[in-house]
């Protein structure tokens, strides 16, 4: 298997496309909107307005081809009022009547996030599963950061991967409206 190299990118179009492919069968993404044709726009809005310029987008490459992406927010990351307004409009335009699920998702996630400063892994994904891309993305960024990290796993199959990197399940919760289970995971250092 060819090695995976990781670089930072600001190419949100490419990262959005990779994440949309990676999350095409994700329980939470499908609960929010089963129409996979809209997922790319959702991820683009997340990367541009929710994560924004202060965040890091890592791009995984194998043999010159993009194979995965991850978005990390640094400790103390805040979303500006303008970004909140623009993202709300973009989500409404993309999700239409399903915007309520997106609002419930974010409200539920916010309730479970740690209060102390931490790195937040907002999204990580690779269209081809089991090829070591997620491992490479996690290892790269965790070697770069100093301090605790937090994520929500939307897929039970990914929990063991995060545990290998020192994340521990601190809570399991279900999304409203008969939503799927989510695992809140924290890595102290």
C-alpha positions as CSV (number, residue, x, y, z in Angstrom):
1,X,0.0,0.0,0.0
2,X,1.3,3.4,-0.9
3,X,2.0,5.9,2.0
4,X,-0.4,8.7,2.8
5,X,1.0,12.2,3.0
6,X,-0.8,15.0,4.8
7,X,-0.7,18.7,3.9
8,X,-2.8,21.7,5.0
9,X,-5.2,23.1,2.4
10,X,-7.6,26.0,1.9
11,X,-9.2,24.1,-1.0
12,X,-12.7,23.8,0.6
13,X,-14.2,22.6,-2.6
14,X,-12.0,19.6,-2.7
15,X,-12.2,18.9,1.0
16,X,-16.1,19.3,0.8
17,X,-16.2,16.8,-2.0
18,X,-14.1,14.3,-0.1
19,X,-16.1,14.6,3.1
20,X,-19.4,14.3,1.2
21,X,-18.2,11.1,-0.3
22,X,-16.9,9.8,3.0
23,X,-20.1,10.6,4.8
24,X,-22.5,9.3,2.1
25,X,-23.5,6.4,4.4
26,X,-23.0,8.1,7.7
27,X,-26.0,7.6,10.1
28,X,-26.0,11.3,11.4
29,X,-25.5,12.8,8.0
30,X,-28.3,10.7,6.5
31,X,-30.6,11.5,9.5
32,X,-30.0,15.2,8.9
33,X,-30.6,14.9,5.1
34,X,-31.0,11.6,3.2
35,X,-30.4,13.4,-0.1
36,X,-26.7,12.8,-0.7
37,X,-26.7,15.4,-3.5
38,X,-26.9,18.1,-0.9
39,X,-24.1,16.9,1.4
40,X,-21.3,18.6,-0.5
41,X,-23.0,22.0,0.1
42,X,-23.4,21.2,3.8
43,X,-19.7,20.3,4.2
44,X,-18.7,23.4,2.2
45,X,-20.8,25.6,4.5
46,X,-19.2,23.9,7.6
47,X,-15.7,24.4,6.3
48,X,-16.1,28.0,5.1
49,X,-18.3,29.5,7.8
50,X,-18.4,27.3,10.9
51,X,-14.8,26.2,11.0
52,X,-13.6,29.3,9.1
53,X,-10.2,30.8,8.6
54,X,-8.9,30.0,12.1
55,X,-9.3,26.3,11.6
56,X,-7.1,23.7,10.0
57,X,-8.1,21.6,7.1
58,X,-5.8,18.7,6.5
59,X,-5.7,16.9,3.1
60,X,-4.6,13.3,2.8
61,X,-2.8,12.4,-0.5
62,X,-1.8,9.0,-1.8
63,X,0.2,8.7,-5.0
64,X,-0.7,12.3,-5.9
65,X,-4.5,11.8,-5.5
66,X,-6.6,13.3,-2.7
67,X,-8.0,10.5,-0.5
68,X,-9.3,12.2,2.7
69,X,-9.8,15.4,4.7
70,X,-10.1,16.5,8.3
71,X,-11.2,19.8,9.8
72,X,-9.9,20.9,13.3
73,X,-10.8,23.9,15.3
74,X,-8.2,25.2,17.8
75,X,-8.9,25.9,21.4
76,X,-11.1,28.9,21.9
77,X,-12.5,28.8,18.4
78,X,-15.5,31.1,18.0
79,X,-17.9,31.6,15.2
80,X,-18.4,35.3,14.3
81,X,-21.9,36.7,14.2
82,X,-21.5,37.3,10.5
83,X,-20.4,33.7,9.9
84,X,-23.4,32.5,11.9
85,X,-25.8,34.5,9.8
86,X,-24.2,33.5,6.5
87,X,-24.1,29.8,7.5
88,X,-27.7,29.9,8.6
89,X,-28.7,31.3,5.2
90,X,-26.6,28.7,3.4
91,X,-27.9,25.8,5.5
92,X,-31.5,27.0,5.0
93,X,-30.9,27.2,1.2
94,X,-29.3,23.8,1.1
95,X,-31.5,21.9,3.6
96,X,-34.8,23.6,3.1
97,X,-37.4,22.1,5.5
98,X,-34.8,19.8,7.0
99,X,-33.0,22.8,8.5
100,X,-34.6,22.0,11.8
101,X,-32.6,18.8,12.0
102,X,-29.4,20.7,11.5
103,X,-30.3,23.1,14.2
104,X,-31.2,20.3,16.6
105,X,-27.9,18.5,15.7
106,X,-25.8,21.5,16.5
107,X,-27.7,22.3,19.7
108,X,-27.3,18.7,20.9
109,X,-23.6,18.6,20.0
110,X,-23.0,21.9,21.8
111,X,-24.6,20.5,25.0
112,X,-22.0,17.7,25.2
113,X,-18.8,19.6,24.3
114,X,-16.2,20.1,27.1
115,X,-16.1,23.5,28.7
116,X,-12.3,23.7,29.0
117,X,-10.2,24.7,26.0
118,X,-9.6,21.9,23.5
119,X,-8.9,21.0,19.9
120,X,-12.1,20.0,18.2
121,X,-12.2,17.5,15.3
122,X,-15.2,18.7,13.4
123,X,-15.0,16.3,10.5
124,X,-12.7,13.6,9.3
125,X,-13.3,11.3,6.4
126,X,-12.0,9.2,3.6
127,X,-14.2,7.9,0.7
128,X,-12.3,4.6,0.7
129,X,-12.7,2.9,4.1
130,X,-10.0,0.7,5.7
131,X,-7.1,2.1,3.7
132,X,-5.3,3.8,6.6
133,X,-6.3,7.3,5.5
134,X,-8.2,8.2,8.7
135,X,-5.3,6.8,10.8
136,X,-2.8,9.0,8.9
137,X,-5.0,12.1,9.2
138,X,-5.5,11.6,13.0
139,X,-1.8,10.8,13.6
140,X,-0.6,13.8,11.7
141,X,-2.7,16.4,13.5
142,X,-2.4,14.8,17.0
143,X,1.4,15.0,16.6
144,X,1.1,18.7,15.9
145,X,-1.2,19.8,18.7
146,X,-0.6,20.3,22.4
147,X,-3.5,19.9,24.7
148,X,-6.8,18.0,24.9
149,X,-8.9,17.1,21.9
150,X,-12.6,16.3,21.5
151,X,-14.8,14.8,18.8
152,X,-18.3,13.3,18.2
153,X,-18.2,10.0,16.5
154,X,-21.3,9.5,14.4
155,X,-20.5,5.9,13.5
156,X,-19.8,3.0,16.0
157,X,-17.3,1.5,13.6
158,X,-15.0,4.5,14.1
159,X,-14.9,4.4,17.9
160,X,-12.1,1.9,18.1
161,X,-9.9,4.0,15.7
162,X,-10.3,7.0,18.0
163,X,-9.6,4.9,21.1
164,X,-6.3,3.8,19.5
165,X,-5.3,7.4,19.6
166,X,-6.2,7.9,23.2
167,X,-9.8,9.2,22.9
168,X,-12.2,7.9,25.4
169,X,-16.0,7.7,25.2
170,X,-17.2,10.2,27.8
171,X,-20.9,10.0,26.8
172,X,-23.3,8.3,24.4
173,X,-26.4,10.1,23.4
174,X,-29.2,9.9,20.8
175,X,-30.2,12.7,18.5
176,X,-33.9,13.8,18.8
177,X,-36.6,12.8,16.2
178,X,-35.6,9.1,16.4
179,X,-32.0,10.1,15.5
180,X,-28.9,7.8,15.7
181,X,-26.6,7.4,18.6
182,X,-23.5,9.6,18.9
183,X,-20.3,9.0,20.9
184,X,-18.7,12.0,22.6
185,X,-15.0,11.3,22.8
186,X,-12.3,13.1,24.7
187,X,-8.5,12.8,24.6
188,X,-6.9,14.5,27.7
189,X,-3.5,15.1,26.1
